[in-house]
Amino acid sequence: MIKSMTGFASASRENEHATMTVTIRAVNHRHLDLQLRVPQALAEAEGRVRANVQKRIGRGRVELAVSVQYRQTATVEVEFNEPLAVALSAALDTARSRGIVQGVLTPGDLLRLPQALAIRERPVEKDPALVAALAGMLEGAVDDALSQLDGMRTTEGGHLNADLEARRVALAAMLEEIDGAAGEGRLELQARLAARVHELSIATPADPNLIAQEIVKAASRSDISEEMARFRAHIAHWRSLAESPEPCGRKLDFLLQEMNREVNTIGSKADGLRVSNLVIAAKAELEKMREQVQNIE
């Protein structure tokens, strides 16, 4: 099936904790080149996302980016340095027993000591339950985005297919015209050879049967029936590839190389000015088809 390699898609999922957006951009590339940008909190799900993309896209440079906006604010963690407080309390007890200080250690005293209490913000994405929920959202959003991308690539592929089918039909007609022109050129070549041999045989008589055989051999070198048979097979094979459910871009590119080879051979073998003009036109059409095929998955 003909699909374009280019496209863009975006899908979002949300719950009470966060909103997640997945964007996918795809452009032409010889192979599948997948670039993922996933938040660190969701790194564990990256392998599953990669496998999902590889299952649904065969070729192209694909950039998939994930962004998460949290609705919750960060929670606060307070860490109490108990060994420090115990040591400080023991030191104060000693100082009081010697009359150096008075009073007891209060919470306010601890708050004034940065070593006693550590207050940190705890990011919401470190919550295991939240991360598990986000991983489920991620896979759903990726599925949605891939479905959108596939629809866009299929639609564009339909336009490419219509253009290439029109060119395929025109190319097939062009080659049939070359075949007819080559047949006329072969007959003209035989006539020219026969006329030239007749001129020469007036001065130097020769076996007419032998001369006729040599004329036929010379003219047969311009026979392109084998090349035409192969070219017609390539034209038929194109239809089967384009209608197959599998990605066909690489195969169509190879098939165009084979068609171009046959046209080159026809151009070197067939005789006649009209053939040369038609071969040039056929090669130009093949080049236009090759440029279009570079966009196909």
N, C-alpha and C positions, 0 to 999 in steps of 0.2 A: 504494500500500500504506500502511496506517495504522501509523505508528510514533510512539511517544512521543518528545518532545524531551528528556526528563529521564533521567539515568542516571549511573552511576559504574563505573569499571573501573580495575584496576591490574594491571600485568604487569612481570615482572622477567627480566633476562638476566644471566649472569655468565660470567667466564672467570678465568684465573689471575691477572689483573691487577686486576679490579674487579668490583663488583656494581652493576647499573644498574636503577632502578625508574622506570616511567612510570605516572603517574596521570592519569585524565581525568575531569572532572566536567562534566556537561551540564545546562543548565536552559533554560526557555522564553525565546525571543527572536523578534522579528519577522523578523530576518534571521540570517545566519551571522556571529556575533561570536566570532572565534577569538583567544584569549590564550595565548601560549606562554611558558614559563619554561624555558630551556635553558642549561646551563652555558656559560660563555664559550668553553671549549675546543672545544665542539661547535657553535659558531655557524655554521660553514660548512654543516652539515647541516640548519639550521633551515628553509631554503626547501623542501627535499624533504619534510620533515615536514609543513609547512603545506599543500603540494600534496596530500599523501596524505589529510590530514584533510578538505580541501575536496572531494576526489573521493568520499568516503564519507559525508559529513554535509552535508545541504542547508540546515538551519536550526537555530538555537538558539545560546545562549551557551556556548561550549566553552572550558574551562580545561585546558590540558595542561602538566603539570609533570614535569621530568626531574631525578632526583637520582642522583649517582654516589658510591660509596664505594670508595676505592682500597685494595688490599691491599699495595701497595708503599710503602715509605717514600721520602721525597724524597732524591735524590742530592745530593752536595756538589760545588760548583764552586770551584776556587781560581784566582784571577787574579793573576799576578805582574806587578808594575809594573817592567818591565825598565828603562825610561829613568831612573826614580828610583834603582834599584840601581846602574846604571852611573855616574850622576852622584855618588852617595854614595861609591862605590869610588874614583873619581878624587879626590874631596875628601879622603878618608882617606889616599890615597897622598901627596898634597901635605902633609898634616899630619905624616905619618910622616917624610917627607924633611926636614922642619924640626925634627924631634924633639919635636913636640907630643904625638903619641900613639904607642902601640906596639901590635903584634899585628895580626891580620888580621880582616877582616869575616867573621863566622860566621852560619850559619842562625839561631841564636838571636837574633842582633842584628836580623835582618830580621823575625822574629816579633814583636819588641818595637816595631816601627815599623808602625802601622796603615796608613800610606800605601803600604807596600811590598807587602803581601799583602791581597787581598780574598777573603774566604771567604763564599760564598753557598749557600743551598739551591736546588736546581733542581727545580721542581715536576714530578711525574711526568707531568702532562697535557701538558707541552711536548715529550714524546717523539712524533715524527711517526708512528711505527709504532703506538704505543698509541692515539693519536687516531684513526687509520684504523680500528683494531679497534673502538673505542668507537662510531664512526659506524655501522658495520655492526650492532652490538648495538642501537643506538638505533632504527634503522629496523625491525628485527625486533620489538623490544619495543613500538613504536608500533603495528605491525600486530596484535600479540596483543591489546593494550589496546582497539584499535578494534573488533576482532572480538567481544570480551567486551561492549563498550558496545552494539554493534549487537544482540547477543542480548538484552540487558536491555531495550533500547528496543523491540525487536520483541515481546517477551513482554508488556510493559506496553501496547504498541499493540494487541495482541490483546484485552486487557481493555477498552480504550477502544472498540475496534470493536464488541465485543459489546454494550456499553452503548448506543452510538450507533445500532446496528442495531435494538435493541429500541425505542428512541425514534423512529426513522424509521418503523418499522411502525406504532407507536401514532399518530404524527402523520398518516400516510397515512389510517388509519382515521378519525381525527378530522375530516380534511378531507372525506372521503366523507360523514360524518355531517352536516357543515355543508352540503354540497351538497344532501342530502335535506331538511334543515330549511329551506334557502333556497327550494327548490321549493315546500314547503308554505306558506312565508311569502308567496311570490309569488301563489299561488292565493288565500290569505286576503286579500291586498291587492286583488286583482281583485274578490273578493266584496264587500269593504267599499266600493270605488269604485262598483260596480254598484248597491249598495243606496243609497248617497248620491245618485247620479245619478237613480235612480228616484224618490227623495223630491223632488228638485228638479224633475223633469220633470212631476210632477203639477201644479205651479203654472205651469211654463213648458214647454210641449211642445217637443221637439227631434227631429232625425233619429236614430232608433235605431242605424242603421248607423254614422253618424259618431261617436256616443257610444261604440259598441263599439270602434271603431278607437282612439279616444283612451284608452280604458281599457287596451287592449292595449299601447299605447305607454308609458303610465305604468308598467305592470307590468314591461315589458321593461327598464326602467332598472335594475331589481334583478336582472337576469340575470347570473350569474357563470360561465357556461359557459367563456368564454375564459380567465378566471383559473384555473379548475379544470384546464383542459387544460395550461396552463403549469406549474401546480403539480405535476401528475402527471409531466410531463417532468422537472422538477427532482428529483423523488423517484427516477425511473429513473436520471438522470444521477449521483445520489449513489452508487448501487451501482457504476457503472462506475468512478468516481473512487476509491472505497474499495478496489476490487479491482485497480487499476492498480499496476504495480511502482514507479511514480514517486512522489516525495513529493507529498502532496495536501492538506496542511493549509491553505494559502492558498486553494486552489480551493474547498475545502469551506466555508471562512469566507465567501467571496464568494457561494457558492450559498445559504447560509443568509440572507444579506442579500436575495437575490432572493426566496426563499420568504417572508421577513417582509414584503416589499413586496406580494406577492400576497395575503397574509392581511390586510394593512391595507386593500387595495382591496376585498376580499370583505366585510370588516366594514363598510366605508362604503356598499356597494351593496346587500347582502342585507338582507332585512327579517325582523323577528321577534325576540322576546326570547331564544328558544332559540339563535338564531344568534349573538347577542352573547355569550352565556355560552361557547359553543364557541370562538368567535374568541379570547376572553381565555385560555382553556385552551391553545389552539394557540400563541399568542404566548409563553406561559409555557414551553411545551415547547421552542420554538425558542430561547429564551434559555438554557435548560439545555444544549441541544446546542451553542450558541455557546461557552459556558464550557468545555465539554469539548474543542471543536475548537482552543482556544487552546493545548492541550497537544500537538497533533499536528504532526509535522515537515512 
